[in-house]
């Protein structure tokens, strides 16, 4: 329920919470912390000034002194959307109706009635908003600024407080940048490239070679070792950016060598047998009657007569 004391919201007041960055906390955790902190400091507990503040995540009565919190977002932020992660910053709702309800943040009642207060998490005495932080804040306020046709303003806490304060410290260095992004929306960021990886295997055949080997102990020729192709298998991890290969890394490179085909050529030659010797030629002696007669006498008369 909107507060009847609420005026047209035309002011955005920047604060810093002097806390850790707390990028690891959820929206509900932050809303509860700001409620507890506000209760301890008596913010939101005077129904004569405002009423109806509710924790948007638990439904319990809230005592938050600000409408929203500015939180840096990292991979550790438990409930961050992808767009919030891409920006690295988000605004977190701390009460259920930031436009219709009043929180005590600016230091004076009239400013509280017509403003939105944001507590940026972190100690901004030591650093300031980053570019994307300013973009997110500018985008948040742009809708209200367009609704009121530019009749809005962005202040630092010290510019609207009834008391002396240095808040929002160095955030003031980037206040004009927030205003710039509110008035002139920056071009949307280029979409982050989609990076994927895949294991790819490339196989190359290594043809076998045919060889001939002479064997003087064999008469025949034939294949004694059958050939087989070898292969080289290379495994890569391939990185693709938006579907195009951008990197290739060798994971393994294994080569199986080919087996040569061996043909054995028999070169054995039977030895030539020695030639058969010719029978001796016996030349008959010419007949001699006197020799014959003598041999006859010796063999038949003389030898027998003895």
Protein Blocks (a to p, Z undefined) as FASTA:
>chain_A
ZZfkbccdfbdcdddehiafklmbcfklmmmmmmmmmmmnopokamklpghiacfknopa
cfbfbfbdcddddfklmkbcfklmmnopacddfbfblmlpccdfkopaklmmmcccddde
djfklbccdfklmmmmmmmmmmmmmmnnopacdddfklmccbdcfbehjmlmmmmmmmmm
mmmccdddddddddddddddddddddddddddddfkbfbdcdfbdcddddddddddddde
ehiafbdcdfbdcddddddddddddfbdcddddddddddddddddddfklmmmmmmmmmm
mmmmZZ
